[in-house]
Amino acid sequence: MPSKVFFGSARQARLEAKETLPAKLDLIINELHLRERVKDETVALKMHTGNNLSYSTIHPVFVRRVVQAIKDGGGKPFVVDVNWDAAGAEMRGYASEVIGCPVYPAAGPDEKYFYEHERPYKNIQSWQVAGLIQDATFMVNFSHIKGHPSCGFGGAFKNLALGCMAGKTRGAMHDTMHFDPYFFPEKCPDEAARKAIIAVCPFEAIVEDKKNPGYLHLHPEQCNQCGRCLKVAPPGSLKIDAANFHSFQEACAISVDLVLSTFAPGKTTNLALATHMTPVCDCFGFTSMQVLPDAGVFGSDDIVAIDQAVLDVTAKSTLIEENLPTSMEVHTREGHPFRWLHGPYKDPYVVLEYGEKLGLGSREYELVDVLPVEQVERSSMQYIAAH
């Protein structure tokens, strides 16, 4: 049976408050029965507060409405994010006086409060789930939709996968992209050949490996898989392979599986705001121009379904190429616009395939528009002559 995903479009028929996105969020909160579900619960509201000069994160107006709904239902809410973002959240409007609850670092101010979970995957043996996440009895996962340089897309999965883990695990998850070898030095012993590979990449994605002389190191976040390096590399010496990029996506799915396993059934729900969607994660500490038109607000108890719905709705939009930083380029025009932006191996749907295999939800969904945009018929206005 398809999961329900509730949706409120960014478009309006009339210039009225009840048709704006915060009002549509209220309708989605009602459909999710959030107030009825949080009585006496300790509720972690996981979101990304950004850092430094970010201003495209979820506006405090939306956060306040979720917090107030939790309070109305008798829950005890608090916002959580990684330590360096939570520490300065008030600088971006997330003060307790504004949003109605405190903001805490999920794994403590020094990233040392966590619970260990054994789950071997490539270079990871143990995962450190943030203490305040595992201690909570209910979680609202409120994600801001944007592009992401590691996996193409940041949504509900990404918000939990990294934001609910301590720093050591976050680093290890990124390192999964280096687990499968991609450079074979025995086939490229010549230093001049290595320098040619480095020089041909306009994104500085390939550099000398600092720890291993004679090796090359790939920065997957900067790589859009354009293939320039492969044209100058000696045969068999370098691979730009989907396996390296998909490792991070699978690690994200495993991380979410572990996080959700710490909550009882029915004790989590998901919200997503698809506005001011920028090329990279909010953790970069700045806001650039949006690269997709605003889509709206989404809500579902199914984390797979909500990300699938967000991707399907935004896939109907066209990438705003004139808004891209001049340091980025589009070399593929197949699939989702985020894939155009970050490359074919950073397909944003991949994490959902892994998530569905782990039993975290269904990619089949029913999109329920909570306030469909009407086609309003306008009557002609008669000219009234002055007297």
Secondary structure, DSSP 8 states (H G I E B T S, - for coil): --EEEEEEES--SSS-GGGSHHHHHHHHHHHTTHHHH-TT-EEEEE-----TB---S--HHHHHHHHHHHHHTT-EEEEEE-HHHHTTGGGGT--HHHHSS-EEETT-TTS--EEEEEEEETTEEEEEEEHHHHH-SEEEEEEE-EEETTTEEESHHHHHHTTTB-HHHHHHHHHGGGTS--B-GGG---HHHHHHHHHH-TT--EEE-SSSTT-EEE-GGG-----HHHHHS-TTSB---HHHHHHHHHHHHHHHHHHHTTS-TT-EEEEEEE-SB-SS-GGGSB----SB---EEEEES-HHHHHHHHHHHHTTS---GGGS-TT------SS-HHHHHH-TT--TTHHHHHHHHTTS--S-EEEEESS----------------
